[in-house]
Amino acid sequence: MTEKSASSSGDRPPAWFDLEDGNRLRVGGIWRLAQVVQLSRRLERAGLSGREVQEVDASGLTALDSAGAQLLIRAAPSPDAITGIDERYRGLLRRVADAEAATGTLPRPGRPGGSVAQLALIGWRTVGVGIRIWELLGFVGLCTVATGKVLVRPWTLDGRATVHHLQTTGLNALPIVGLLAFLIGVVVAFMGALQLQKFSADIYTVDMVGIAMLRELGVLFAAIMVAGRSGSAFTAEIGAMSLNEEVDAMRTIGLDPIGMLAVPRIVALVIALPLLTVYADLVGLAGGAVVSLAVLDIGFPLFVERLSGAVDETAFLIGLAKAPFFAMAIAIVGCFEGFKVAGSAASVGRRTTTSVVEAIFAVILIDAAFAMALSWLNI
Amino acid sequence: MTARAKEAAKPEPAVSVRGLNNRFGAQQIHEGLDLDLLTGEVLGVVGSSGSGKSVLLRSIVGLNRSRAGDVLVLGSDLFALRGRARKALLARIGVLFQSGALFSGLTVAENIALVLKTHTGLPAASIDRLARQKIDMAGLPQDSAAKLPAQLSGGMRTRAGLARALALDPEIVFLDEPTAGLDPIGAADFDRLIRELQQSLGLTVFMVTHDLNSLVAIADRIAVLVDRKIRVGPLDALLNDPHPWIQAYFHGPRAKAAHNAAGSGN
């Protein structure tokens, strides 16, 4: 036993063991958690296991805790073979021996491996996606019924909550949506100007900005911003309430959580997003006008004149018509994921992420559906 | 019992609080509070709602910096220590928060393993073995090791919190209302568990509680928080204390029932 960390009191290390006559293990010193790392390594190196050791003499122990006791019991053939232990540690040793008896024989929980397990995982994931879509469709139905009830009897709508959500999702979003729309207008105008100048078709930059902003980009970027800002907030708010059993409390009181929580958010967003779209359209056009003036030397009067010639109200109305659908998708996905929160704080984070990803995905999917339908209708 | 009596005779208390002063806004919680937690004892701490039981516990374990006063835990001031020394002292105490405060994203075994990983360099297999040992010691079935806290009942969550508090074989264990929300049978089982662990592991226990049955069953001494100070003594001494709150507390119908139950039980 060569040990660097010998205790100051003697040449023995703080925890030691000796094998006598090949089958009698004498142990002593401090057998505590802090020593267990070293001790277990040294015991392993000495090649000791319960098979060779017949008896453990523990009379030299000066300190023992449950980690040390576990090591001691694992070195002995059975707990009864440990002799000479101090009266103080007898209760501890007995308790740890009971715990070892309960845990020692347990099979390690194996992780399923191999290609079959991988295939099974793909299957489970696919089933999971199917269940999810099914549940989401169910939730869309619930929300439609609840919103329909409110439409039939508007006085049952929670006005305060709706106005509150109008403010947080609409009014408070004005600065960031405005900045984003302005920059998009600038970028589109720049790109158009650079390409169209080559053909001396500078003036068509105005057409391009007008059609792109009004028909597609204004509403799309407003919706993406709202999905990131408000869809995530819906999920986190409702999720925290679910964790806190507030949603369950509503159910026991006889309140409909969907009517209480989802409907005001859906109504508020369906009002707010079209308004934000009009605002984003205007600010986006302003961005285009600024670039036109700076790069192409097209003044504001000419810009407006050209715009009114190139773009009729159809482009604007098409853009605006998409807004309520985008709003419904964002609000319903946000609320759905919020109600799905269960168990832990991590679940709130996971659901919020999913909510934003799904909302943006739904927005783009609806946009594509609109584009196809409109081209089919030749509008 | 003899070992405990011998250790109690040592001059150094496990925790010593002197002149503690806590105030939140206009509300004075503690004023000149003195308390000794003796090595090897189970101290039950009682007091009305808002009397500062939890604040006292938080002041001792280093979560609440007091306005004035000295708190020595195992001879050191937690707020004076930094880095490694502070971590070493924290390894010698364990705290069971109300309803467990388990990390909700980790399984029960991972909750315990996290503590062991933070404080020791043990290999994963040893940590797993020790975590399972603590789960058994806290009276949980082994299949709860892989469960998330949300999958456990309230009583099992408390036990899992206890297993985490015991992970490093601490010398002092602080329990914040461990039997709150448990049914009487579950609470009695938990009391027995605390008593058993306290004796086999040689723990010193600081237990905030409302449960008179727990007090009668396992507390060696009782500390009552009244008038921003503390009065400590064995149950018999406190029964004769003339303070109106203490009289009402220990002589109410529930107290009598608890005392009678304990008397006939033994």
Interface residues (C-beta under 8 A of the other chain):
Chain A: R32 L33 A34 V36 V37 S40 D65 S66 A67 Q70 E87 R88 G91 L92 R94 R95 V96 D98 A99 E100 A102 T103 L106 P109 A342 G343 S344 A345 A346
Chain B: A3 S104 G105 T120 G121 L122 P123 S126 R129 L130 R132 Q133 K134 I135 D136 M137 Q142 A146 L148 P149 A150 Q151 L166 L168 D169 E196 L197 Q199 S200 L201 G202
